[in-house]
């Protein structure tokens, strides 16, 4: 995948992070039966979004685009592409899980019925959210390392052009 495609993919996933963050924020704001997992997950998603935005911006630089043409560096771009695809799939799963819990909240019925229904849905989703949080953390770290690699590469290119 070329840097322009990576930039577009990263920007799209960053927008997905914003939607997920909005879902998470609404759960935190309601404050009912929300454990630390949701708060930490929200922080991780926001941090991931910042890394994705930085990747998107970096991949638009001419020096980064030229780096992608170097076959020696192709493994990095392939790994980044796979990480972005996996990240997108995980965020889609997270979005569906959060939508499921939120739709439980919107059901009509007595307060007790809504509470029990929401609680059962939340309990079954809570373990899944913990696993997703671990994945989001791993993607954030992986994409952060990729961003560091890109920054270092651009620095080296700039240094070599000065000498």
Helices and strands as residue ranges (DSSP letters): H 3-30, H 36-58, H 62-68, G 71-73, H 74-106, H 111-162
